Amino acid sequence: MKKLTVFTPTYNRAYCIHQCYESLKRQTCKDFIWLIIDDGSTDNTKEIIKGWIDENIIQIKYHWQDNQGMHGAHNTAYELINTELNVCIDSDDYMPDDAVEKIIDTWKKYGSNEVSGIIALDANHKNEIIGTRLPQHIKRSTLFDLYNKYGVTGDKKLVYRTELTKQYPYPLFENERYVGLAYKYHMIDKQYEMILMNEIICCVEYLEDGSSRNMLNQYRKNPRGFAFYRKEMMKLPFGSSLFKFRQAIHYVSSSLMSRNWHFLQETPSKRLTLLAIPLGIALYFYITKKTRIA
């Protein structure tokens, strides 16, 4: 049994997924499985992956499904993974040659059932760290505290214990393709801290067709998914009043976007939501002005 699953959700990324594959072939530690969740690609992704499976250089599992969006691909991955640890590497990203080795070594030294996994660093293709490094004076933290207590910025790479990521599946909404992935991470944060590892284990690129570059359009096209996420963030047992007020503003905006006129009855915090209505309306008009539905 391998220790780690590297899983890659992909949708029509045949033109770039090869760099992820090449980086996995170069890993100094082969104690991993590469799981590809093909979320309904219509290009030649399947044929490319079949060729790599036939090469038999690394262990690859391939799964095709009808398009469900990133969160639906994550749901499927967590259902299929059976290794102790997992990490998501997107189809336009790749891992430094010693990334798997660093993950395995760190887990052997510090891993236990008392933590949920490892937080490590992302870098760009010039090997420059995305945002800030992790704080040096602590060894563990929740993901939420890293950003809201310790002032960490920028995307970080998360390695989780698989038994935990199987919990809290993302809901699927008809005709929508996005729910914030951080929902699951914050649910796990309620129970466990993570090991901090100030090492780069993923090199990222924000492509023009990636969700990070199209967030306003995501708000417009997936309002029920975002309303669900904002409600869950308002329920968290941690987080400042300002943080939860921001969630309420987005909740109002997304509820208006989905024409859910019962949002006041459904909110977990009626007072905050009432206060957020003027700004939520303003955000709704800003998003609708700046975006278009294809």
Backbone bond lengths (Angstrom), bond angles and torsions (degrees), N, CA, C in turn:
res aa  C-N    CA-C-N  psi(-1)  N-CA   C-N-CA  omega(-1)  CA-C   N-CA-C  phi
1 M - - - 1.468 - - 1.528 109.26 -
2 K 1.323 116.11 127.40 1.456 120.80 175.30 1.527 109.96 -70.89
3 K 1.316 116.19 159.32 1.461 121.48 -179.09 1.529 112.34 -86.12
4 L 1.347 116.74 -34.93 1.461 122.23 -168.89 1.519 111.34 -127.64
5 T 1.333 116.13 140.06 1.465 121.46 166.57 1.525 108.30 -110.05
6 V 1.311 115.88 123.91 1.462 122.27 168.61 1.523 105.76 -94.11
7 F 1.335 116.85 114.75 1.465 117.13 -179.19 1.526 110.63 -113.27
8 T 1.327 113.61 143.84 1.463 121.56 -174.59 1.518 110.31 -130.23
9 P 1.339 118.08 106.20 1.463 119.61 170.28 1.524 108.41 -74.38
10 T 1.323 117.04 139.40 1.455 118.43 -178.85 1.519 110.44 -145.66
11 Y 1.327 115.23 147.67 1.464 121.62 176.20 1.523 108.27 -147.21
12 N 1.324 115.62 108.18 1.471 122.65 179.18 1.526 111.65 53.84
13 R 1.319 116.19 47.03 1.460 121.31 178.84 1.535 112.15 -115.90
14 A 1.330 115.96 29.60 1.463 119.29 179.22 1.524 111.68 -57.52
15 Y 1.320 116.83 -27.03 1.463 121.08 -175.82 1.523 113.21 -75.04
16 C 1.344 118.11 -14.36 1.460 118.00 -175.57 1.527 114.94 -134.63
17 I 1.330 118.75 -11.16 1.466 119.99 -174.42 1.531 112.31 -67.06
18 H 1.334 116.66 -15.87 1.463 119.42 -178.89 1.523 112.90 -61.08
19 Q 1.357 117.73 -31.83 1.463 118.29 -178.29 1.529 111.35 -69.54
20 C 1.328 117.33 -29.96 1.459 120.67 173.38 1.529 109.05 -66.03
21 Y 1.316 116.68 -46.58 1.471 120.81 179.01 1.521 111.62 -59.72
22 E 1.329 117.06 -46.75 1.464 120.15 -178.98 1.528 111.05 -59.88
23 S 1.338 116.66 -38.73 1.461 119.34 -179.54 1.527 111.14 -68.82
24 L 1.325 117.36 -34.36 1.462 120.02 178.77 1.531 111.04 -71.63
25 K 1.306 116.93 -33.11 1.475 119.62 175.50 1.530 111.41 -63.89
26 R 1.340 116.22 -30.01 1.469 120.42 -176.82 1.527 113.08 -85.83
27 Q 1.303 120.09 -2.08 1.460 121.21 -174.76 1.523 111.28 -59.47
28 T 1.319 115.55 135.33 1.467 120.88 178.85 1.515 112.32 -73.55
29 C 1.322 117.12 -17.57 1.462 122.93 175.84 1.528 107.78 -123.10
30 K 1.300 116.99 127.66 1.471 121.65 -175.98 1.531 111.95 -102.70
31 D 1.327 117.67 20.66 1.456 121.74 -177.28 1.530 110.71 -82.59
32 F 1.343 115.59 56.26 1.461 120.48 -177.89 1.522 111.08 -152.91
33 I 1.315 115.13 160.49 1.460 124.71 171.42 1.531 107.03 -116.67
34 W 1.316 116.79 139.96 1.470 120.15 173.42 1.523 108.12 -100.45
35 L 1.316 116.24 115.56 1.459 122.64 177.95 1.517 109.15 -106.52
36 I 1.324 116.59 120.15 1.462 121.62 178.94 1.522 108.41 -106.42
37 I 1.329 116.38 122.06 1.463 121.67 174.27 1.523 107.13 -102.42
38 D 1.320 116.33 104.68 1.459 122.59 179.68 1.528 107.76 -86.05
39 D 1.330 115.69 107.44 1.463 121.41 -172.07 1.531 111.14 -88.88
40 G 1.346 114.73 54.35 1.462 119.39 174.20 1.507 115.13 88.03
41 S 1.321 118.61 27.78 1.471 120.73 -178.66 1.522 111.36 -58.72
42 T 1.328 114.77 143.70 1.463 120.88 176.68 1.530 111.35 -112.86
43 D 1.328 117.00 3.21 1.463 120.54 175.99 1.531 108.40 -90.96
44 N 1.319 118.26 -157.33 1.465 121.23 -176.34 1.529 112.95 -97.27
45 T 1.339 116.04 29.06 1.468 119.78 178.77 1.524 111.53 -55.67
46 K 1.322 117.56 -46.57 1.468 121.35 -176.13 1.519 111.37 -58.48
47 E 1.326 117.40 -43.55 1.460 120.99 -178.42 1.527 110.93 -66.84
48 I 1.338 116.04 -39.46 1.466 119.78 179.00 1.527 110.51 -62.85
49 I 1.333 116.62 -46.91 1.460 120.42 -178.63 1.523 110.69 -64.18
50 K 1.331 117.89 -39.23 1.464 120.64 178.25 1.518 110.65 -59.01
51 G 1.332 116.87 -40.12 1.458 120.21 177.55 1.517 112.04 -62.20
52 W 1.332 116.80 -39.45 1.458 120.15 178.83 1.521 111.69 -69.92
53 I 1.327 117.04 -36.00 1.470 120.06 176.08 1.525 109.46 -62.70
54 D 1.321 116.38 -41.70 1.465 120.43 179.40 1.526 111.74 -65.28
55 E 1.329 117.80 -29.90 1.472 120.18 176.81 1.524 111.79 -64.33
56 N 1.333 116.73 -30.34 1.469 122.85 174.82 1.535 112.83 57.68
57 I 1.336 116.40 39.18 1.464 120.41 177.80 1.519 110.58 -87.89
58 I 1.331 116.59 -40.58 1.460 121.77 173.45 1.529 108.11 -128.68
59 Q 1.326 116.68 160.95 1.462 120.57 179.61 1.523 109.35 -78.60
60 I 1.329 116.16 122.18 1.466 121.99 -176.20 1.526 109.29 -125.89
61 K 1.328 115.15 134.92 1.455 121.79 168.85 1.526 107.63 -118.04
62 Y 1.334 115.85 135.15 1.464 121.16 -177.62 1.522 109.38 -123.10
63 H 1.337 116.17 133.35 1.461 121.04 178.75 1.523 108.65 -135.91
64 W 1.347 116.50 125.17 1.465 122.02 176.43 1.516 109.03 -102.29
65 Q 1.334 117.13 141.83 1.462 120.88 175.21 1.520 109.06 -145.57
66 D 1.320 116.24 161.14 1.458 120.33 171.62 1.526 109.02 -61.03
67 N 1.315 115.69 149.05 1.463 120.45 -174.63 1.520 112.12 -61.24
68 Q 1.335 115.34 124.95 1.462 122.04 178.02 1.521 112.38 -125.91
69 G 1.312 117.87 -5.35 1.457 120.39 -175.71 1.522 110.71 92.74
70 M 1.329 115.26 169.18 1.458 120.79 -175.91 1.522 112.63 -55.42
71 H 1.332 116.50 -45.51 1.466 118.70 -176.56 1.523 111.42 -67.27
72 G 1.340 117.27 -33.24 1.461 120.14 176.26 1.521 111.68 -67.51
73 A 1.328 116.18 -36.74 1.465 120.33 175.77 1.523 110.62 -65.52
74 H 1.327 116.80 -38.73 1.468 120.24 176.52 1.526 110.30 -64.21
75 N 1.322 117.43 -42.69 1.466 119.78 177.20 1.525 111.05 -53.99
76 T 1.327 115.87 -48.31 1.461 120.77 -178.28 1.526 110.80 -64.20
77 A 1.320 116.72 -42.32 1.464 119.89 179.34 1.524 110.78 -58.36
78 Y 1.323 116.82 -48.32 1.461 119.75 -177.49 1.526 111.60 -65.18
79 E 1.324 117.68 -28.84 1.463 120.46 175.49 1.527 111.23 -68.44
80 L 1.337 116.90 -34.72 1.468 121.47 -173.56 1.527 113.71 -89.74
81 I 1.314 117.67 -24.96 1.471 120.52 -175.08 1.524 110.34 -70.09
82 N 1.336 116.26 135.45 1.458 120.48 176.05 1.525 113.30 -130.55
83 T 1.325 117.27 12.86 1.461 120.50 173.37 1.526 109.45 -86.24
84 E 1.327 116.93 165.38 1.463 119.90 -178.17 1.519 112.07 -65.34
85 L 1.340 117.32 -38.78 1.456 122.76 -175.44 1.520 110.60 -120.90
86 N 1.331 115.79 157.03 1.461 119.90 173.45 1.520 109.82 -147.01
87 V 1.319 115.16 153.74 1.458 121.97 175.30 1.520 108.34 -145.00
88 C 1.326 116.83 140.14 1.462 121.62 178.42 1.524 109.98 -94.55
89 I 1.317 116.22 124.18 1.465 122.33 172.45 1.522 106.59 -119.39
90 D 1.319 116.32 114.80 1.462 120.29 -175.07 1.523 111.62 -66.43
91 S 1.318 115.47 162.04 1.461 121.17 -172.54 1.521 113.42 -68.80
92 D 1.331 117.92 -16.32 1.460 120.40 176.90 1.529 111.76 -103.02
93 D 1.340 117.23 10.68 1.459 122.29 -179.04 1.526 110.74 -115.91
94 Y 1.331 116.64 172.87 1.464 119.78 176.70 1.524 109.46 -152.26
95 M 1.331 116.01 167.27 1.460 122.12 -176.40 1.526 110.60 -108.69
96 P 1.345 118.51 136.95 1.464 119.94 170.06 1.525 110.32 -56.02
97 D 1.320 116.31 156.84 1.467 120.58 -170.65 1.526 113.86 -59.30
98 D 1.338 117.84 -29.13 1.467 120.41 -176.48 1.526 112.79 -105.03
99 A 1.333 117.70 15.87 1.467 120.97 -174.31 1.528 111.86 -63.79
100 V 1.325 117.64 -48.84 1.470 120.13 -179.47 1.525 110.13 -62.38
101 E 1.315 116.79 -41.12 1.468 120.76 178.40 1.523 111.15 -58.93
102 K 1.328 117.76 -42.67 1.461 121.33 179.36 1.528 111.41 -66.02
103 I 1.315 116.58 -40.01 1.460 119.83 178.40 1.527 110.73 -62.63
104 I 1.318 116.19 -49.57 1.472 120.91 -177.59 1.523 110.76 -63.41
105 D 1.331 117.72 -44.33 1.464 121.31 -179.31 1.527 111.09 -63.39
106 T 1.322 116.46 -44.31 1.469 119.83 179.80 1.520 111.16 -63.12
107 W 1.322 116.48 -41.59 1.464 119.35 -179.80 1.531 111.48 -66.51
108 K 1.323 116.47 -38.54 1.470 119.52 178.18 1.527 111.19 -62.44
109 K 1.337 117.15 -36.30 1.464 121.40 -177.63 1.518 112.43 -79.22
110 Y 1.333 117.32 -41.51 1.468 120.14 -167.95 1.530 114.44 -123.98
111 G 1.318 117.46 -9.54 1.454 119.77 -175.17 1.517 113.15 -72.27
112 S 1.327 115.93 147.83 1.460 122.33 177.28 1.527 108.77 -167.53
113 N 1.313 115.94 175.91 1.467 120.70 176.68 1.519 112.47 -74.13
114 E 1.331 116.49 -2.61 1.467 120.53 179.16 1.525 112.52 -85.97
115 V 1.327 117.03 -10.69 1.460 121.62 179.34 1.519 109.41 -124.72
116 S 1.327 115.85 159.29 1.463 119.52 -178.34 1.516 113.18 -92.11
117 G 1.339 117.54 -16.19 1.453 119.51 -179.00 1.515 111.55 159.76
118 I 1.327 115.55 -147.34 1.465 123.19 -173.30 1.524 109.24 -130.13
119 I 1.320 115.90 136.95 1.461 121.63 169.33 1.528 107.85 -106.52
120 A 1.335 116.96 125.96 1.460 121.35 -179.33 1.536 108.94 -130.77
121 L 1.314 116.13 -171.65 1.460 121.61 -171.04 1.525 113.14 -101.96
122 D 1.312 115.43 146.40 1.462 124.11 165.99 1.523 108.19 -100.62
123 A 1.314 115.37 149.97 1.471 120.57 174.06 1.519 108.48 -135.09
124 N 1.338 116.13 163.60 1.459 119.44 173.09 1.526 109.56 -87.22
125 H 1.314 116.49 -174.68 1.462 119.80 -174.50 1.527 112.76 -75.35
126 K 1.325 116.48 -5.31 1.471 120.81 171.90 1.523 111.18 -97.05
127 N 1.333 116.09 9.41 1.461 123.07 -178.99 1.523 112.69 66.84
128 E 1.317 116.53 24.86 1.461 121.80 175.34 1.523 108.83 -93.11
129 I 1.333 116.72 129.76 1.455 121.46 -176.15 1.527 110.51 -62.99
130 I 1.326 116.13 135.80 1.458 121.66 175.74 1.529 108.15 -76.30
131 G 1.329 116.47 119.87 1.466 119.83 -178.45 1.516 111.29 71.85
132 T 1.341 116.14 -138.42 1.463 121.49 -175.53 1.524 111.12 -107.63
133 R 1.319 114.68 162.78 1.461 120.46 171.06 1.525 109.88 -70.54
134 L 1.306 115.75 169.22 1.456 121.06 176.03 1.522 109.33 -81.14
135 P 1.335 118.00 150.23 1.473 119.88 -179.17 1.526 111.66 -60.49
136 Q 1.328 115.59 139.18 1.469 121.31 -176.33 1.524 112.16 -84.68
137 H 1.332 118.71 -21.55 1.459 120.93 -171.19 1.525 113.59 -87.33
138 I 1.336 117.50 -0.67 1.461 120.34 175.62 1.522 109.14 -129.73
139 K 1.308 116.60 153.92 1.465 122.09 -178.59 1.528 112.23 -103.62
140 R 1.340 116.23 -22.41 1.461 121.32 -177.62 1.522 110.28 -137.40
141 S 1.316 115.35 154.31 1.461 120.69 175.16 1.518 108.53 -167.82
142 T 1.325 116.47 158.11 1.457 119.14 165.85 1.527 108.30 -78.04
143 L 1.304 116.04 159.43 1.464 120.30 176.62 1.520 110.15 -63.06
144 F 1.321 116.69 -40.86 1.465 121.07 -179.17 1.524 111.14 -60.08
145 D 1.328 117.08 -47.37 1.466 120.47 -178.99 1.520 112.43 -64.60
146 L 1.323 116.89 -33.57 1.467 119.03 179.06 1.522 110.89 -54.76
147 Y 1.323 116.07 -45.38 1.460 120.58 -175.75 1.527 112.84 -84.62
148 N 1.323 117.08 -34.25 1.456 120.30 -171.13 1.529 114.03 -101.56
149 K 1.314 118.27 -16.37 1.459 122.28 178.87 1.520 112.47 -112.84
150 Y 1.331 116.06 -41.58 1.464 120.48 -174.92 1.524 113.41 -100.10
151 G 1.324 118.16 -2.04 1.460 120.98 173.21 1.510 115.83 73.89
152 V 1.324 118.05 20.46 1.456 120.92 177.17 1.532 109.19 -68.56
153 T 1.319 116.20 143.82 1.468 121.34 178.38 1.526 109.93 -128.10
154 G 1.317 115.24 159.85 1.460 121.06 175.86 1.518 113.12 87.17
155 D 1.329 115.25 156.00 1.460 120.56 178.47 1.514 111.12 -63.51
156 K 1.323 116.13 143.38 1.460 122.77 175.89 1.531 108.25 -126.06
157 K 1.316 115.35 158.00 1.461 119.69 -178.80 1.526 109.23 -98.29
158 L 1.337 115.40 132.77 1.461 122.31 -173.06 1.524 110.27 -113.19
159 V 1.312 115.64 127.67 1.462 123.10 174.04 1.524 106.42 -112.14
160 Y 1.334 117.36 122.19 1.465 120.28 -174.27 1.524 112.26 -118.12
161 R 1.328 114.13 154.81 1.463 119.99 166.89 1.526 108.29 -70.37
162 T 1.308 116.16 127.98 1.459 120.72 -171.95 1.521 112.60 -63.05
163 E 1.322 117.78 -36.54 1.463 118.90 -178.63 1.525 111.74 -60.94
164 L 1.334 117.21 -25.84 1.464 120.78 178.24 1.520 111.78 -82.52
165 T 1.326 116.92 -38.01 1.467 119.10 -178.54 1.523 112.00 -72.65
166 K 1.312 117.45 -15.68 1.461 119.69 174.16 1.527 111.43 -71.85
167 Q 1.326 116.62 -16.23 1.450 120.93 177.29 1.533 109.76 -84.29
168 Y 1.312 116.38 162.94 1.465 123.65 175.11 1.532 112.99 56.05
169 P 1.331 118.13 57.71 1.477 118.97 176.52 1.525 111.32 -61.09
170 Y 1.320 115.09 148.86 1.466 120.50 178.90 1.520 109.85 -74.64
171 P 1.333 118.52 136.00 1.465 119.48 176.44 1.523 110.52 -72.22
172 L 1.322 115.90 149.10 1.460 122.08 176.28 1.520 108.89 -107.46
173 F 1.329 116.54 129.95 1.458 121.98 179.30 1.525 108.70 -112.66
174 E 1.319 116.18 133.66 1.458 120.95 -177.05 1.527 110.94 -56.73
175 N 1.331 114.89 132.11 1.471 123.31 177.99 1.529 113.00 67.16
176 E 1.320 118.40 14.50 1.462 121.85 173.90 1.518 109.38 -120.39
177 R 1.341 115.76 154.91 1.455 120.22 -173.00 1.535 112.76 -133.83
178 Y 1.335 117.01 22.54 1.465 116.84 -177.70 1.522 111.30 -153.33
179 V 1.323 115.62 129.68 1.463 124.25 165.72 1.523 106.01 -135.06
180 G 1.331 117.34 136.38 1.467 120.45 -176.63 1.516 112.41 -56.32
181 L 1.333 116.47 122.99 1.460 120.80 -177.72 1.520 111.97 -63.64
182 A 1.329 117.14 -24.76 1.458 120.63 -177.95 1.523 112.23 -65.81
183 Y 1.333 117.60 -15.82 1.471 119.80 176.07 1.528 110.44 -52.06
184 K 1.328 117.30 -52.12 1.466 121.45 -179.12 1.524 110.99 -62.44
185 Y 1.341 116.35 -41.29 1.464 119.93 -176.53 1.525 111.15 -64.03
186 H 1.322 116.61 -40.45 1.467 119.49 179.97 1.524 111.65 -72.66
187 M 1.324 117.78 -29.80 1.461 119.56 174.55 1.537 109.98 -64.67
188 I 1.326 116.25 -41.33 1.466 120.17 177.99 1.528 110.43 -69.06
189 D 1.338 116.30 -34.29 1.470 121.07 176.96 1.525 112.25 -56.50
190 K 1.315 117.82 -28.32 1.461 120.98 -178.19 1.524 111.58 -66.41
191 Q 1.348 116.43 -18.58 1.457 120.37 -175.80 1.527 114.28 -114.11
192 Y 1.343 117.01 -30.97 1.462 119.91 -169.11 1.527 112.50 -139.17
193 E 1.329 115.48 152.93 1.459 122.38 165.34 1.529 108.75 -94.11
194 M 1.340 115.62 171.06 1.453 121.92 178.75 1.524 109.94 -122.07
195 I 1.319 115.99 154.17 1.460 122.37 176.08 1.528 108.57 -76.05
196 L 1.327 116.75 135.42 1.464 120.74 177.59 1.523 109.82 -93.15
197 M 1.317 116.53 129.18 1.460 122.15 -179.67 1.523 107.79 -130.91
198 N 1.325 116.81 106.13 1.467 121.64 -177.68 1.523 111.35 -80.59
199 E 1.326 115.10 58.78 1.461 122.31 179.49 1.519 108.61 -132.44
200 I 1.330 115.91 143.78 1.459 121.37 177.18 1.524 109.26 -78.86
201 I 1.323 117.01 123.14 1.462 119.81 177.10 1.530 112.29 -123.51
202 C 1.332 116.65 1.80 1.466 119.07 177.66 1.520 109.76 -151.77
203 C 1.330 115.94 136.29 1.462 122.19 173.42 1.524 107.50 -108.75
204 V 1.319 115.45 125.20 1.459 120.60 -170.05 1.521 111.40 -114.71
205 E 1.324 113.60 155.06 1.456 121.33 173.94 1.518 107.06 -140.36
206 Y 1.324 117.09 128.99 1.456 121.29 179.94 1.526 108.51 -93.93
207 L 1.334 115.21 96.80 1.457 120.10 -176.09 1.525 111.19 -78.64
208 E 1.327 114.85 161.05 1.460 120.21 -177.05 1.533 112.09 -62.54
209 D 1.346 117.14 -27.31 1.459 119.24 -179.88 1.521 112.33 -97.13
210 G 1.322 117.88 11.47 1.459 121.62 179.14 1.516 111.71 -85.54
211 S 1.339 116.01 158.29 1.467 120.11 -176.12 1.521 111.69 -68.28
212 S 1.330 117.85 -29.80 1.466 120.19 -178.01 1.520 112.09 -62.08
213 R 1.323 117.24 -33.06 1.459 121.18 -178.17 1.528 112.54 -86.08
214 N 1.315 117.06 -3.41 1.459 119.77 -173.44 1.528 111.50 -129.84
215 M 1.349 116.60 37.08 1.457 119.54 -170.93 1.527 113.03 -65.81
216 L 1.322 118.51 -38.82 1.463 119.14 178.95 1.523 111.20 -62.12
217 N 1.337 116.69 -39.84 1.457 119.85 176.05 1.525 111.32 -65.65
218 Q 1.346 116.35 -34.05 1.464 119.48 176.22 1.524 110.20 -62.85
219 Y 1.336 116.66 -43.39 1.467 119.93 177.12 1.528 110.97 -56.46
220 R 1.320 114.62 -42.45 1.472 120.30 -175.57 1.529 111.39 -69.54
221 K 1.318 116.61 -41.23 1.461 120.76 -172.62 1.527 113.60 -86.73
222 N 1.342 117.81 -17.56 1.465 120.29 -173.48 1.527 111.59 -130.32
223 P 1.320 118.29 53.29 1.458 119.70 -172.03 1.527 114.34 -65.99
224 R 1.327 118.31 -35.57 1.464 119.22 -179.41 1.524 111.13 -69.95
225 G 1.335 116.19 -36.77 1.458 119.91 176.29 1.520 111.88 -63.12
226 F 1.330 116.04 -41.68 1.461 119.40 179.64 1.519 111.48 -72.02
227 A 1.336 117.93 -37.14 1.467 120.50 177.42 1.521 110.11 -62.32
228 F 1.337 116.91 -41.92 1.465 120.52 175.89 1.520 110.71 -57.84
229 Y 1.335 116.18 -48.56 1.462 121.19 -178.48 1.533 111.29 -60.14
230 R 1.337 117.00 -45.40 1.474 120.26 -178.21 1.527 111.09 -65.15
231 K 1.328 117.27 -37.27 1.463 119.50 176.94 1.529 111.05 -62.09
232 E 1.334 115.86 -43.10 1.461 119.70 -179.68 1.521 111.12 -65.47
233 M 1.333 117.02 -35.96 1.468 119.64 178.55 1.530 110.96 -67.84
234 M 1.307 117.28 -33.71 1.468 119.64 177.15 1.525 111.98 -68.81
235 K 1.326 117.83 -23.50 1.464 122.28 -179.06 1.530 113.36 -83.02
236 L 1.326 117.73 -12.74 1.465 120.33 -173.93 1.529 111.14 -56.95
237 P 1.338 117.05 141.58 1.464 119.97 178.49 1.526 112.78 -76.30
238 F 1.335 116.72 -5.73 1.462 121.63 176.81 1.527 108.44 -124.49
239 G 1.308 116.10 170.88 1.467 120.25 -178.20 1.509 111.56 108.16
240 S 1.324 116.50 141.06 1.461 122.05 -177.36 1.524 111.20 -73.85
241 S 1.323 115.32 166.91 1.465 120.47 175.98 1.525 110.76 -62.85
242 L 1.347 115.90 -36.81 1.469 119.72 178.68 1.520 110.63 -64.02
243 F 1.337 117.25 -43.35 1.463 121.63 178.33 1.524 109.74 -57.61
244 K 1.327 117.09 -46.94 1.459 120.21 -177.19 1.528 111.99 -71.69
245 F 1.323 116.39 -29.80 1.463 119.25 175.57 1.530 110.36 -65.70
246 R 1.329 116.73 -40.23 1.468 119.95 176.34 1.523 110.93 -61.34
247 Q 1.327 116.45 -39.77 1.463 119.63 177.82 1.524 110.16 -62.74
248 A 1.335 116.17 -39.80 1.462 120.57 -179.97 1.524 111.34 -63.88
249 I 1.335 116.98 -39.16 1.472 120.79 177.73 1.531 109.73 -60.15
250 H 1.329 115.78 -48.16 1.466 119.55 179.59 1.524 111.19 -66.21
251 Y 1.322 116.49 -35.69 1.463 120.08 178.20 1.526 110.87 -61.42
252 V 1.318 117.34 -43.88 1.463 121.27 177.36 1.522 110.09 -61.40
253 S 1.325 116.43 -47.86 1.460 120.78 -178.82 1.524 111.57 -59.45
254 S 1.333 116.56 -48.09 1.470 120.43 -178.79 1.517 111.56 -66.53
255 S 1.330 117.21 -35.39 1.456 120.46 178.00 1.523 111.08 -65.16
256 L 1.325 116.76 -40.61 1.464 120.68 176.05 1.529 110.14 -64.22
257 M 1.338 115.56 -38.87 1.460 120.54 -179.38 1.530 111.04 -62.10
258 S 1.328 116.34 -36.69 1.467 120.77 -178.05 1.527 112.36 -91.61
259 R 1.329 116.59 3.45 1.468 122.45 -178.50 1.531 111.58 59.19
260 N 1.317 115.47 38.09 1.462 120.65 176.36 1.524 108.55 -92.80
261 W 1.315 116.69 97.28 1.464 120.49 -176.12 1.531 112.38 -83.07
262 H 1.335 116.53 1.89 1.471 120.50 179.54 1.532 111.52 -102.31
263 F 1.334 116.53 17.35 1.463 118.70 -172.61 1.525 113.13 -62.49
264 L 1.329 118.05 -29.38 1.467 119.57 178.73 1.527 111.22 -68.56
265 Q 1.319 116.73 -35.67 1.461 119.59 177.26 1.521 111.79 -72.11
266 E 1.330 117.01 -26.63 1.460 121.33 -173.97 1.523 113.83 -95.01
267 T 1.308 118.05 -12.61 1.466 120.34 -177.10 1.527 111.39 -69.01
268 P 1.336 117.57 145.50 1.470 119.94 174.95 1.524 112.71 -79.16
269 S 1.349 117.15 -8.77 1.466 121.02 179.57 1.532 108.95 -142.03
270 K 1.327 115.85 92.19 1.460 120.35 -175.33 1.531 111.32 -64.77
271 R 1.333 117.20 -39.58 1.467 120.21 -178.86 1.522 111.25 -61.66
272 L 1.334 116.64 -50.10 1.464 120.31 179.83 1.523 110.82 -61.57
273 T 1.308 116.19 -40.90 1.459 119.73 -177.79 1.521 111.38 -66.50
274 L 1.316 117.19 -40.13 1.470 120.28 176.12 1.526 110.54 -59.70
275 L 1.330 116.52 -45.12 1.464 120.93 178.95 1.529 111.40 -63.80
276 A 1.342 115.99 -30.98 1.467 120.60 -174.58 1.522 113.33 -83.80
277 I 1.317 118.52 -9.74 1.471 120.48 -173.37 1.531 112.95 -57.35
278 P 1.344 121.15 -47.78 1.478 118.48 -179.38 1.537 113.02 -59.64
279 L 1.332 116.69 -45.77 1.463 119.19 179.55 1.523 111.24 -70.65
280 G 1.320 117.10 -32.49 1.456 120.36 176.77 1.515 111.88 -64.64
281 I 1.321 116.60 -39.91 1.467 120.89 176.05 1.531 110.39 -64.17
282 A 1.322 115.67 -43.33 1.475 119.70 178.93 1.532 110.49 -61.71
283 L 1.346 116.91 -42.33 1.465 120.20 178.82 1.530 110.63 -64.80
284 Y 1.314 116.66 -39.76 1.467 121.07 177.81 1.530 110.52 -57.13
285 F 1.328 117.27 -47.85 1.465 119.87 -179.20 1.529 111.59 -68.10
286 Y 1.334 116.55 -35.54 1.470 119.44 177.93 1.529 110.35 -62.78
287 I 1.342 117.56 -46.96 1.462 121.09 -178.21 1.519 110.75 -64.76
288 T 1.326 117.60 -44.61 1.461 119.65 -178.05 1.531 111.55 -65.90
289 K 1.325 116.14 -30.69 1.471 119.25 177.92 1.531 111.52 -72.30
290 K 1.335 116.29 -36.45 1.459 120.77 -173.36 1.524 113.90 -87.75
291 T 1.316 117.77 -7.69 1.455 120.30 -174.12 1.516 110.07 -126.09
292 R 1.322 113.01 170.10 1.457 120.21 175.89 1.522 108.07 -144.35
293 I 1.292 116.51 147.60 1.456 121.67 177.41 1.531 108.28 -94.80
294 A 1.351 114.53 125.19 1.478 118.38 -178.66 1.528 110.64 -70.75
